[in-house]
Amino acid sequence: MTDTTDRAVRADIDRGSGIATLVLDRPRQRNPLSTSTMREVTATLRTIADDPDIRVVIVTGTGPVFSAGHDLSEMVDRTLDDERTVFEVCTEMMDAVQAIPQPVIAAVQGPAVAAGCQLVASCDLVVAASTAVFGTPGVRIGLFCSTPMVALSRAVGRKRAMQLLLTGETIDAATAADWGLVNIVVSPDELDARTRALATRIAESSPLTLAIGKQAFYRQIDLPQDEAYELMSETMATNAVTCDAQEGMSAFLAKRAPTWTGR
């Protein structure tokens, strides 16, 4: 099913495959992340989170640019409270990407800069066309990319993040992959097929197991190792007694395909 209403975000839902695609759909404006667009993305993600038919989400954009970041027209001659609202809405959207149980894959067809780069860094996996570039150019216009820094530094590490943040320069897709921001780089004409193949592969697993694993990853990633092991040992034990885990292990031992129930 395709939602064709005139919105900044289009949701294409394929219930047969269990894949939902969120499309930033303002190509003439370089797919800006206005507050209304970010609220649309957040609301759509939250709806998807409660949909048992959807197992994987792809986020992409139409036109030559993935996203140029915030709509700067919303940020000129505004009050401090107005500016706070922009970044609160942005943070809410980035949190939603990682909070929903379904894995989220960014399919990046072109430049992803500033908050657009932040969105990419917030996604669980990233497939990029070889023509894509990534950067945080805010420093060049007097607005340091402080909120993109949060996701970016967690993806590529301190020194590389600071290089992008302080220079405002972009890196190409191959460099982004080397730095850990991107998982797979493909030719532009392969982007859709390779992203969908990755999504399909993930969708074959138990949706309950995927949800447990994704949530556990973000809970443990910044913990000290001893705390992480304690928390993940309990997580894996409770995962092991679920119906899907018992079914999966039994199916493996019996050399048959598992039947998932999501329980």
C-alpha positions in Angstrom: 0.0 0.0 0.0 1.2 3.5 -0.8 0.3 6.7 0.9 0.1 9.3 -1.9 -1.1 12.2 0.1 0.7 15.5 -0.5 3.1 15.3 2.4 6.8 16.0 3.0 7.1 12.3 4.1 5.6 9.5 2.0 5.1 6.1 3.6 5.2 3.1 1.3 4.1 -0.1 3.1 4.5 -3.6 1.6 2.8 -5.9 4.0 3.7 -8.9 2.0 7.4 -8.4 2.6 7.0 -6.7 6.0 9.0 -3.7 4.7 8.0 -0.1 5.2 9.8 2.7 3.3 9.7 6.3 4.6 10.5 8.7 1.8 11.6 12.3 2.4 9.6 13.9 -0.5 10.5 17.5 -1.0 13.3 17.2 -3.6 13.0 20.8 -4.9 13.9 22.0 -1.4 16.6 19.3 -0.9 14.4 17.4 1.5 14.8 19.8 4.5 14.0 18.5 8.0 11.5 21.2 8.9 9.7 20.9 12.2 6.6 19.7 10.5 8.6 17.1 8.5 10.3 15.8 11.6 7.0 15.5 13.4 5.6 13.6 10.4 8.6 11.2 10.6 8.2 10.7 14.3 4.5 10.1 14.1 4.9 7.7 11.2 7.6 5.7 13.1 5.5 5.5 16.2 2.6 4.1 14.1 4.9 1.6 12.5 6.2 0.6 15.9 2.8 -0.8 16.8 2.2 -2.6 13.5 3.1 -6.3 13.8 3.1 -6.7 10.0 6.1 -4.4 9.6 9.5 -5.9 10.3 12.0 -3.5 8.8 11.9 0.2 7.9 13.9 1.9 5.1 14.4 5.7 5.2 15.4 7.4 2.0 14.8 10.6 -0.1 13.6 11.5 -3.5 15.7 13.6 -5.9 19.4 14.1 -5.9 19.8 14.9 -2.2 19.0 12.7 0.8 18.6 15.6 3.1 20.3 19.0 3.5 19.3 19.2 7.1 17.2 21.7 9.0 15.1 24.3 7.2 17.1 27.4 7.9 14.2 29.6 7.1 12.6 28.4 10.4 15.7 29.5 12.3 16.2 33.2 11.3 14.7 36.0 13.5 13.2 33.5 16.0 13.1 33.5 19.8 15.2 31.3 22.0 12.1 29.2 22.7 11.5 28.9 19.0 15.0 27.6 18.4 14.7 25.2 21.4 11.5 23.7 19.8 13.4 22.9 16.6 16.0 20.9 18.3 13.6 19.3 20.7 11.5 18.1 17.8 14.7 16.9 16.1 15.9 15.0 19.1 12.5 13.4 19.4 12.7 12.1 15.8 16.2 10.7 16.2 15.2 9.0 19.4 12.2 7.5 17.6 14.4 6.0 15.0 16.3 4.0 17.6 13.3 3.4 20.0 11.0 1.5 17.6 11.4 -2.2 17.6 12.0 -2.6 13.9 15.5 -2.2 12.5 15.8 1.1 10.4 18.0 1.2 7.3 19.0 4.5 5.7 19.2 4.3 1.9 21.3 7.3 1.0 21.1 8.3 -2.6 22.8 11.7 -2.4 24.3 14.3 0.0 23.3 13.9 3.7 24.5 16.9 5.6 23.9 18.6 9.0 20.7 17.1 10.5 20.5 14.9 7.4 23.8 13.4 8.4 22.5 13.1 11.9 19.5 11.1 10.6 21.8 8.7 8.8 24.0 8.3 11.8 21.0 7.5 13.9 19.7 4.7 11.7 20.7 1.1 12.6 22.2 0.4 9.2 23.2 2.5 6.2 23.4 1.6 2.5 24.8 4.5 0.4 25.2 5.1 -3.3 28.8 5.8 -4.3 27.6 9.3 -5.2 26.5 10.1 -1.7 28.5 12.5 0.6 28.2 13.2 4.3 29.1 16.2 6.4 28.3 18.7 9.1 28.8 22.1 7.5 27.1 24.2 10.2 30.4 25.7 11.4 30.6 27.6 8.1 27.4 29.5 8.7 28.0 30.2 12.4 25.9 27.4 13.7 28.0 24.5 15.0 26.3 21.1 14.4 26.0 20.3 18.1 23.0 17.9 17.9 24.3 16.1 14.8 27.5 15.7 16.8 25.8 13.3 19.2 24.9 10.7 16.7 28.0 11.3 14.5 30.5 10.9 17.3 28.9 7.7 18.4 29.2 6.3 14.8 32.7 7.4 13.8 34.5 8.2 17.0 35.9 11.4 18.4 38.7 12.4 16.1 36.9 11.8 12.9 33.7 13.5 14.2 35.7 16.5 15.2 37.3 16.7 11.7 33.9 16.9 10.1 32.5 19.3 12.7 35.4 21.7 12.8 36.1 21.8 9.0 32.5 21.6 7.7 33.9 19.5 4.9 32.2 16.5 3.4 33.4 12.9 3.0 32.5 10.6 0.2 30.7 7.3 0.6 33.8 5.1 0.5 35.4 7.2 3.3 32.1 7.1 5.3 32.2 3.3 5.1 35.8 3.2 6.2 35.0 5.4 9.1 32.0 3.3 10.2 29.2 5.7 9.2 28.1 3.5 6.3 27.7 -0.3 6.1 27.5 -0.8 2.3 28.5 1.3 -0.7 26.9 0.5 -4.0 26.5 2.0 -7.4 23.5 4.4 -7.7 21.5 2.0 -9.8 21.9 -0.8 -7.3 20.9 1.2 -4.2 17.2 0.3 -4.1 17.8 -3.4 -4.8 20.7 -3.8 -2.4 18.8 -2.0 0.4 15.7 -4.1 -0.2 17.7 -7.3 -0.2 19.3 -6.3 3.1 15.8 -5.5 4.5 14.4 -8.8 3.2 17.2 -10.8 4.8 16.6 -9.1 8.2 12.8 -9.6 7.9 13.3 -13.3 7.7 14.1 -13.4 11.4 11.6 -13.4 14.3 10.2 -9.8 14.8 10.3 -10.4 18.6 14.0 -11.4 18.5 14.8 -8.4 16.3 13.1 -6.0 18.7 14.9 -7.6 21.7 18.2 -7.4 20.0 17.9 -3.8 18.7 16.7 -2.4 22.1 19.4 -4.4 23.9 22.2 -3.0 21.6 21.4 0.6 22.5 21.0 -0.2 26.2 24.4 -1.7 26.5 26.5 0.2 24.1 27.7 3.0 26.4 27.8 0.9 29.6 31.0 -0.3 31.3 31.8 -3.8 30.2 30.9 -5.5 33.5 27.5 -3.7 33.6 26.9 -4.5 29.9 27.6 -8.2 30.5 25.3 -8.3 33.5 22.4 -6.6 31.7 22.9 -8.6 28.5 23.2 -12.0 30.3 19.7 -11.4 31.7 18.4 -10.1 28.4 19.7 -13.2 26.6 18.3 -15.5 29.2 14.8 -14.0 29.0 15.1 -14.1 25.2 16.0 -17.8 25.3 12.7 -18.7 27.0 10.5 -16.9 24.5 8.4 -19.0 22.1 10.3 -17.8 19.1 13.7 -18.6 20.5 12.5 -22.1 21.6 11.0 -22.6 18.1 14.2 -21.4 16.4 16.5 -23.6 18.4 14.2 -26.6 17.9 14.0 -26.0 14.2 17.7 -25.7 13.9 18.2 -29.0 15.7 15.5 -30.7 13.5 17.0 -29.2 10.4 13.7 -27.5 9.4 12.6 -23.9 8.8 11.3 -22.1 11.9 7.7 -20.7 12.1 7.7 -17.4 14.0 4.8 -16.3 16.1 6.2 -13.1 17.6 5.9 -14.5 21.1 
